Amino acid sequence: MNKVVVASLLAVACIAVGGRSVVAQAPASPDAQSSGGVQMSPAEYKAYNDAIGQSTPQTKAAALESYLTAYPNSAVKASTLQMLMTTYSSFDPTKTLSTADRLLQVQPDNLAALTFEVYFRKQEADKATDPAAKQAALEAAAGFAQKGLAATKPKEMSDADFEKMKTSVTPGFYGAIAANAANKKDMKTAITNYTAELKASPPAATTTPGLTLQDTYLLGLAYYQSTPPDYLNCTWFTSRAAAFAPEPYKSEFLKVATYCYKKYHGSDEGYDAVTTAVQANLFPPPTFSVKPAPSPADIVAQVIAATPDLATLAVSDKEFILQNGKPEDAAKVWDTVKGKSVQLPDVTVVSATENAIQASVSDDAVQSKVADFTFNMKEPLKTVPEPGTKVTLSGTYASYTVGGVAPAGEATATPAPTAGETPAAGAPAATSTPAAPAAAPGPVMIVMSDSAVVEPKKAPAKKPAPVHRRRR
């Protein structure tokens, strides 16, 4: 159990109890006793004071339970339940929760009870190994947190005490709502509430190891897990968490921080400036900026400008240009191969029929185990090759598609690639920018016509060695 957090919760509960103080006073009459202005019979007065005067949490809890059993309609039932809940919190989380439930039946807006509900139910979620149980506990914590944010001041509590208490518990309420949303993959809601948590937290908590710093990291992770990923904000908040976290958390946070930075910027160059900025700022200042990596279209333009003969490009590079380049750049590369007949050795068969073979030709496609070429046979195959085998194929470049769609001005001679195909592994990915990027283009499929399997040449038969006979 986090002793710092529990101590904070106890302080919150004490504020609330203080606002409705029940302090034994001298008898008001021979037959009635007074406790904080509440009239009690002598027997109840004694039972109450005996209970609150116990010296250990265990004996105090037992005495308070006995008092509530003997006087279920006590005028001080709510404050007694709150005292009981606070007492249980030091040694029994389960009974703390059950007592919080009882208190909320009497006072639905009781901030101390709502705070204990949120904390201990979130703790249950953290320990749960069953996904359904984890989600149920998070849902419960978030529900109590929403009630806590909406709670109004009790009449008997001073404005100063209520504001002090509300300020103390608000960050935890936002954090519980965010954790529930993140577990459901609702990253937009998670980001909104983690951000609200940081804004509501005391400045010292944002630089001290604890729940707030942990949630700073989780905010960065929520940006990374968004669709599309926001690599720049992921970089900022995971770097901020790493700047103040102790080991081994610092190293783990830095792994995510530097990954997001490189995805956004294209390399780790300049990352030192980020580590300096996050130490002085909780949120990115207006002057903070990182130059984004070149887009795939920019990379294509650079390759074309730097390559005198586009026909010399590797198959993987040509496919990347066809997939990501501007129409005019893709056309320049396609014109270097269109209509040309070639022989491609050692291509890997992905699927085959007697009339067509889909195969992996580029290194990226081979590594990804996806087809990037379709060979339409000139003559039906007598023997259909098995998937995974390597063959040499001949054919003529006829057309190509990107995501199953032929470029403008190009006819396609094959249906869209089979379901499940993905862009070739190793191709540069689209980088994140503050605005949502356009959807990534689909995989490239190059279509070859008049194709045939080229059988390996048979080695010439060796001439038999001459037979030397002995002379007699």
N, C-alpha and C positions, 0 to 999 in steps of 0.2 A: 504494500500500500504506500502511496506517495505521501510521506509525512507532511511535506510542505503544503500540499493541496488540502489534506485533512485539517491541518491547523487553520488554513484559510477558511474552510467551511465552518469550523467551530467558531471562528471569530464572527462570521456572518450570522450564525445561529444566536450567538450571544447578543449581537446588536438587536436582533428581533425580540429576544426574550427581554432585553433591557427596556424595549419600547412598551412592554406589557408587564412590567415588574410585579412580582407577587412576593412581597416581603412581609414576614410575620411581624405583627405589632402587638402591643399590650392589649389585654382583653377590654372590649367595649362595655361589657356587662357580665354579671355572674353567669349568665346562661348562653352567652354568645361570644365568639371570638372574631377578631378582624384580621384579615390578611390582605394588606394593600388596599384597604377599603372594602374588601369583600367579606360579607358576614358569613361566618361558619359556626357550626355547633362546636362545643368544646372537644368532642371526640374527633371530628373531622380536622379541626385545627391542630390537634396533637398528631394525628396520623400524617398530615401534610408536612408539618415541620420535622417530624421524625424522618420522613422519606428524604426530604431535600438536605438533611443534615448528615447523611451517610458519607463516609470518608472514601470509599472505593467505588469505581464505576459499576462493578457487578452488584454490590449490595444496594447501591442507590437505585439501579434499574429495577431490581426485584422489589424494593420498597415502593417505588413509584407505581409499578404495575399493581401491587397490592392496594395502594391508595385508589387507583382508578377503578379497580374491581369493586372495592367497597363503596365508592362514590361515583358511579358512572355518569351522573348528571351534574357533576361538580361545576360550580361557576368558573373555576379556573382550569377546566378540562383542556382547553387549547394550549395554554401556556405550560401545563404539566406534560402534555404529549410532546411539546417541542423540547422541553427539558429532557424527557425520556429519550427522544430521538437523538439529541446531542450526546447523551450519555452512552447510548448504544454505539454511536459512530466510532467510539474509541476502541471497541473490541468486537463488534458483531455487525458486519455489513447487512446480513440478511434481515436481522431484527430492526436495523436502522431503516431499511426500505419499508418493511411492514408497518412500522410506526409512522413513517412519513405518509403512507397511504391512509392511515387512520386520522392523521392530523388534517390531511387535505379534505377528508369528508366533513370535518368541522369548519375548516377555513380553506376553501378552494384556491385562494390567491396567496397562501402563505409562502413567501419567497424562500424561507429557510428550507421548508419541506420540498419545494420544487427544485432547489439547488441540490439537496441530497439525492433526490430521485434521478436527476440528470447525471450527477457524478457516478453514483454506484451502478446505474444501468449501463452507462458507457463503459464502466470497468467490466461489467459482465460481458459486454460485447467484445472487448479486447481479449478476454480469456476464452471466448467460445471458439470451438473448432468446427462445429456444424454451421454451414452458411445460413441456413434458415434461422437458427437460434441467434446467430450474430445479427442478422438483419432485424429480427424481432426486437432485440434489445436496443439496437440503434434507433429504430422507429419509436420505441417507448421513450428513450432519452430525448429525442428530437421533439416529441409531442409535449413533454413536460417543459422543455426549453421554450417552445412557442408560448406556452401559458405563462412562463416566467417573464418573458419579454413584454407580455400584455398585462401583467399584474399591476393593480393599483394600490395606492397607499392605504393601509388600515387606519381607521379613525384614531386609534389609541397610540399610533406611532408618530413621532415627530417628523417633520419634513426633512430635517438634517439627517436623522437616522435612516430614513427610507432611501434618500438619495445616496448616502454612503453605501448602504447595502446593495442597492440596484447597480451602482457603479462597479462594485466588487464582483458581482455575479454575472453581469451582462456578457463579458468576453466568453465565459464558459458556455453560456446558452448558445451564442453564435457558433462556437466550435462544435457543439453537439449536433446542431442542425447541418453544419457543413460535413461532418463525418458521415452522417446518415445519407446525405446526397451523394457524396463521393462513392460510398459503398454500392449505391444504385447506379453508378456511372452517369449521374446527373452533374456533370462538371460545371455547368453554368451556375447552378444553385450553390454548389460547393465553393466556387470562386467568390461569389457574392458574399457568402457568410464568413468564409475565412478572412476576407478583406475587412468585413465589419468587425470581426473579432480583433484583428490587429489594430484597427483604429480606436477600438474601445479599451484596449489594454494599456496599463501604465507603461510609460517609456522604459522603465527598468526591466520589466518582464520581457520586453522584446529583445534584450541582449543578454538575458540570463538563462542558463539551461533549465528547461521546464516545458510545460505544455504549450505555452505561447510560441516558444522557439521551434518546438516540434511542428506546430501548426503552420508556422512560416514556411517550413520545408514542404509540408503537405499542400500548401497553396501553390508553390512552384510545381509540385507534382501534378496538381489538378490542371494547371495550364498545359503541362506536357501531355496529359491524357485527354485533352480536349480534341474535338474534331472540327477543323484541322488543329494540329498541335500549335501552341503559341510558344515557340522556342525562346523568344526574347524575354518574356515574363517568367518563363521557367528558369532561365539563367539568373535573373535578378533574385528571385525569392529563395531558390536553393543555395545560391551563393551567399545571400544574407544569413541564412540559417547556418551554413558552414563556417561563416566568419566568427560566430560566437559559440559554436557547439564544441564540446570536448570530444576526444577520441573515445571509441572508434567511430562515433557518429560523423565527425568532421570529414573523415576520408570517404565515408559512404555518401554523404551529401555532395561532396565535391565531384564524385563520379558522375552524378546526374547533372550537376551544374556545368561541368566542362563539356559533357556530351551535348547538352542543349545549346551551349555557346557555339560549338563547332558546327552543329546542324544549322544554326542561324548565320554565322559569320563565314563558314567554310574552312576555318582553321582555328587553332588556339592562339593565334597572334593577337596581342592586345588585351588578353584576358586579365592581366594585372590591373588594368584600369577599372575593370568591374569590381575586383576584390577591394580596391580602395574606395570606390563609390558606395558600396553596400555597407561599409562600416560606419559611414556618416549619415546614411539615409535609410529609413524604413521602406519608403516607396520610391520608385525612380523619379528623380527631379526632372523638371522640364528640359534641362540642359543635357540629360543623359541620352546617348545614342550609340548604336553599334552599326557599322556598315554591313548590310546583308550580303550573303554570298551571291555570286552571279547566278541568274536563273538558268535553267537548261537551255532556253533559247539564246541567252547570251553566250553560253559555252559553245553552242553550235556555231554561232557567228564567228567566235574566236578561232575555232578549229578550221572553218572554211577559209578564213582570211590567212591562216598560217600554213595551209596545205596547198602547194602549187598543183599537185595532181591528185584530185579527189579519188581517182580509181585505185590509188595505192592504200587507201584507208582499210583497216581491218573490218571484217564483217560486223563485229560488235559495234564499232564506231559508226559504220554506215547505218546500222539499225537504230542507234541512239539519235542520229540526225533525222532519220525518217520519222521517228517517233516524236521528237521534241522540237525540231527546227521549224522555222517559219516556212510557209508553203514554197516560197521561192528558193530557200536553202535546201529543203528536202528534194525539190525538183532537180537541183544541180547534182546532187548525189545520185538520184535515181537515173538520170540521163547517162551516167558513166557505166551502168550495167544493163539498162533496159534493152531487150532484144539480143543480148549476147548469150552465147551457149558456153557453158563451163562444165567442168567435171570437179565434183567436190568429194574428196576422199574422207573416209572414216567419220561419216556423220552418224549420229546415234538415233535409232528408230524409236519414236514415241508411240506411234500407232500406225497400222497399215492395213490396206485392203488390196485386192488384186488391181485396183485402178488408181490408187493414190497412197503415198507415204507421207506422214507428218513426221518431221525429224528435227533434232537439235543440231544446229550447225555452229553458231557462234559459241565462244567459250562461256559467255554468260548464260546462254540457253542450256548448254550442257550441264553447267553447275546447278541451275535451277530445275533441271529435268522437265523443261517445257519445250514445246515445238515452236520454232520460229520460221520454218520453211515447210511448204506443202509442195510435193513433187507429184504432178499429175502425169500418170504413165502414158507413154505413146502407145504401148501394147499392154494388154492385161498380163499381170505377172503369173507365171506358172507356179512359182514358189513364193509365198508371202513371208517376208522376214518377221521374226519375233521381236516384240518391244525390248529395247535394251541392247540389241545387237548393233554392231557397227557395219556399215556398208558404204560402198562408193557409188555415188549417184551422178548422173549427167542430166542436164536440162537447160532450158532457155528462160532467162528472166522475163516473166510475163506481166506481173502486176504485184501490188502489195496493198495491205490494209493496216490501219492503226485502230485497234479496238474494234475490229470487225467492219470498219468503214473505209471505203476506198477514198483516197484524196481526190479533190476536184480535178476532173480531166482524166482520171485513171479508172479503167474498168476493172472489176474484180472477177476472178475466175474460180473463186472458192468461197464457201460459206464462212461465216465468222469463226474464229478459233473456238475450240471446245471450251466448255465452262471450266473455270478453275485456273485458266492460264493467267500468269502474272507477268509484269514487265521483267525483262532480263535482269538477273541479279548483278549488282555491281554498277549499274547505270546510275549517274548522279541523280539524287532525289530533289524534288522541289523544296526550296527552303521556305521557312516561315517568315511572314511579314506581319505588321500590325493588322493589315486588312486580310480577309480570308482569301487564300490563293485559289486560282481556278482548279477545277478537278484535274488530276493527273491523267495524261493520255493513256489509252489502253495499250496492250502489247502489239508488237509488229508481227505480221505474218507475210512473208515473201512467197509468192506463188511462181513455181517453175512449170513450164509446159514442155511437151515432147520429152518427158523424162524416161530414164531407163536405169536399171541396176547394172553397174559395170562389174562384170565378173573378173576376179583377179586372173592375171595371165599365168598360165601353167609354166612352171620351170621346164626348160628343154630336157628331154630324157638324156641321161648320161650314157655315153657309149660304153659297152662292156669292156672291161680291161682285157687285153690280149692274154691268151693262155700260153704259158710257156711250157713246152713239153721237153722232157729229158730225151736226150739222144741216147740211144742204146749203142 
